[in-house]
Amino acid sequence: MTAPAPPAEFPYPVVVDDLPGGETRLTLCATEAQCAALAGRFGVLGIGPLEADLRLTPLAGAAGLVVRGRVGGRVRQACVVSLDPVDTEIDAGFEVRYRRDAGDGSIPDGELDLDPEDDAEPLIDGVVDLGELAAEQFALEIPAYPRAPGVAFGGYATEDRGEGPASVPAGPFSALAKLRENR
């Protein structure tokens, strides 16, 4: 038995068949509580505000949906060196395509589509959670190793592959570096 999926922190489900023809524009804004929940999920000190400006375009023949947009906001993380808080502004564009499936995970009309350029997500049960999509796109932009301004790593040697020895500050490997210099 599988455990139920945890509730989405920033839900905004849209039934594709309920969208009007042509392009639909939406702006989503996460509440403070939703931002706090997302910060916990992504392991950061804070998020907020978080907004997404979206354009939804149904594909011809009800085959799926294209979502284009921008996600923006601020993320607060701990500096990887000093642990001081670091704020980063995020503003990123994206495009995600959803393709309708037959509801059972099979390819519609029995066709096998092995096109490597087809990066469409499956449109499951005709619903796209735009809030989750915005949260995922935001998470992709969060810096992996945030560093406060002016902070540098200390005590680590960087190898100089050119002529001459590397510059190595005093530390646990300084004796080994001296041996290398004497080669």
N, C-alpha and C positions, 0 to 999 in steps of 0.2 A: 504494500500500500504506500502510495506516495504522499508526502506531506503537502498540504496546500501551499501555494505560493504566498509569500508575505504580501500584504497590501501595498500598492504603489504609493510612494510618497507624494507624487505630483500627478494624480490621475486626470486625464481629459480624454476619455474614449469618444471616438467619432465613428458612427456607422456610415460606411462609404456610400451605400445605396441611398442614404437620406440626404446626401449632399446635392445641391442644385447643379445643373449642368454648367460647364465653364469653370472659371477660376473662383475659388473662395479664399478670402483673406481672414486671418485670425491673429490676434495678439493674446498670448498667454502670460500671466504674471503669477509667480509663485508667492504664496503667503509667507509670513515669517515662520509659521509652524512647518510649512512644507520645506522651506529653505533649511531649517534646523534639522529636519529629518533627513534631507539629502546630504547635509554636511556629515551627519553620523554615518550614513551609508557609504560615502566616499572617503571617510577617514580624514577630514579636514577640520580646521578650527571653526570655520563659518562660511556661509554662502548667503549672499543677498546684496542687492535684489537680484532676481533671476527672471529674465523675460525672453520670450521667443516670438518673433514676427514670422508668420507662416503663410505660404500660398499653397493651396491644395488644388490639384488639377486631376480630375478623373481621366483615366485612359479610355480610349475608344472601345466601344463594345463592352463596357463594364468589366474590362480586363484587370483593372487595378487602379492605383493612385500614385501620383508623384507629389511629394512634399518637398518644397523648396523653402528655405528661410534662413534666418539669422538667429543665433542664440547669444545672449549677452548677460553680463552680470559681473559680480565681484566674488572672488574666493579668497579666504584667509587661511594660510597654512603656516606651519612652523618652519623656520629656516633650517636647512639640513646641517648647518654648521653651528649656529649660535642658539637655535631654538626660539629666536625672536619671531613675533608674528610678521608675516609678509603678506601684503595684499596684492592681488593680481587682477587686473581688469581683463575680462574675456569678451571678445566680439568675433564670432566666427560664422561663416556661411556654410550651408550644407544642402545636399539634395539626396533624398532617399526615395527609391521606387518600391512599391508594393505590388506584387502580382497575385491575382486571385488564384487560389487552388481549388481543388474539387471538394475540400472540406475534410478529406481523409488523408491529406498529405501527398496524394498522387498528383501527377501532372494532368491538367485538364485535357480532354479529348484524347487521352492515351498517348500524347506526343512526348517524346523524351527530348528535353532541351539541355544540351551540354555546352551551350555557348559560354565560353569563359568570360566574355564581356558582360554577360547578364548577371548583374549583382543585385537583382531585385530580392527584396524580403518577401516571405510568403504573407499573403493577406488572409489571416485565419479568422474564420467566421464573419468575414466582412467588416471587421472592426480594427481601427488603428488607434492606439493610445498616444495621442500627440504630446501629452505631458511627459510620458516616459521617454518618448523620442527626444524631446527637448532636453530632458535630464541626461540622457545618454550622450547627446552631442556636446553638452556642456562638460560632462566628465572627461570626454576625449581631449578637451583643451586645457585641463588642469595640469600645471607644470609638475613633472615627476620629481624634480629636485629643486625646490624653490630656495633661493638664496637672497638674504637681505642685502640691500645696497652697501657696497664697500666691504663685504665680508668675503674672506678668502680662506681656503683650506690652508692649514699650517702644519709643518712637520712631515710633509710628504714629498718625496723626490719625484721629479718628472725626468724621464730618461731622455738624454740628448743623443740622438742618433747621428749627429754630425761629427766633426772632428773634435776630439777632446772629451774629457769626462763630464758626466752629469753634475749639476750643482745640487748637492745634497745637504740640507740643514741637519743640525744635530738631532738625533733621535735614535730609536731602537735599531735602525738599519745603517747608521752612519759608519760603523766599523766595517760592515760588508762593502759599503760604497768605497771606503778607502782601499780595501783590497782590490777592488775593480780598477781604481785609478792607478794602482801600482802594477798592473798587468803589462 
